Amino acid sequence: MDELQIGNVSIAVTKKNIKNMYIRVLPPDGKVQITAPHSAGDDAIRMFAVSRISWIKKQRANFAAQARQTKRQYVTGESYYVWGRRYRLDVQYSNVRNEVSLTGGHLILQVRPESTPEQRERVLNDWYREQLKSKLPEVIQKCEQVVGVHASEWKVKNMRTKWGTCNIDRKRIWINLQLAKKTPECLAYVVTHELVHLLERNHNELFQKYMDAFFPEWRVVKETLNQQMLDYMSE
C-alpha cells in the first residue's frame, strides 16, 4: 500500500526497517505521510491513521491559515524576506552582470532588461543560497557541539514540503533554501532537529527529550517558523 485514503485525506505510506509507526503533516501544503514497519499490515496502518485523523485535520488547518505570498513576478515593489526581515524589491537593469545586494530596506536585483521572471528567480535564489551557505558552517558547528554528533555532509536544496531532511544511514543532511528568508533561530532549530535524527530516527518521546535538552525553546521556534509567511512555489 503506497497511499491510503481516509475521507478526503490522502496519506502517503512508506515502509521502513523500524519498530513503530509514525505520522507527519508536512509544511507548507499539509501533505500527510505515514512511515510504518515492514511487518505492519494494511488494516493496522488504516486504524492508526483513523486514530489520528482529528490531529491531522488540525495540523492541515494550521497550514492553510498561514499567510502565503502570491506568485512572484520579480518586479519593483514586491516584498521579500532575508533572515526574517522584510525588504522592498528594487529591480535595476544592466547589461554588465546579474547582482543582488541589500541597501537599507531595499533588496536590489540587478538583471538584464530582457530577463524573464524565471531568470530573475534563479538569480535571486542563487543569492539566497549564498546567504544560507555563509551562515551554515558556524550554525552547524555550534549545533554539532551541543548535540554531540557530526554529519558527514550538508547540502542546500529548495524544497516544497520540508525545512530539512536527513539520510540517517549516510549522515547526510539537506537544508531548505527558504530558511535564508526566515529568522536565524529557525535555521538553528532545523539544524538541531536534523542532527537529533542521527540519535533517534523517529519523532517519538525520546526525540522530544533530546530536543528539550539540546534546544529547550524548540517548540516556540517551531511555532514561529510555521507562522511565518510561506513563499509561493509553482508545481
Secondary structure, DSSP 4 states (H G I P E B T S, - for coil): --EEEETTEEEEEEEES-SS-EEEEETTTTEEEEEEETT--HHHHHHHHHHTHHHHHHHHHHHHHS-BPPPP---TT-EEEETTEEEEEEEEE-SS--EEEEETTEEEEEE-TT--HHHHHHHHHHHHHHHHHHHHHHHHHHHHHHHT---SEEEEE--SS-SEEEETTTTEEEEEGGGGGS-HHHHHHHHHHHHHTTT-SSSSHHHHHHHHHH-TTHHHHHHHHHHSPBPP---
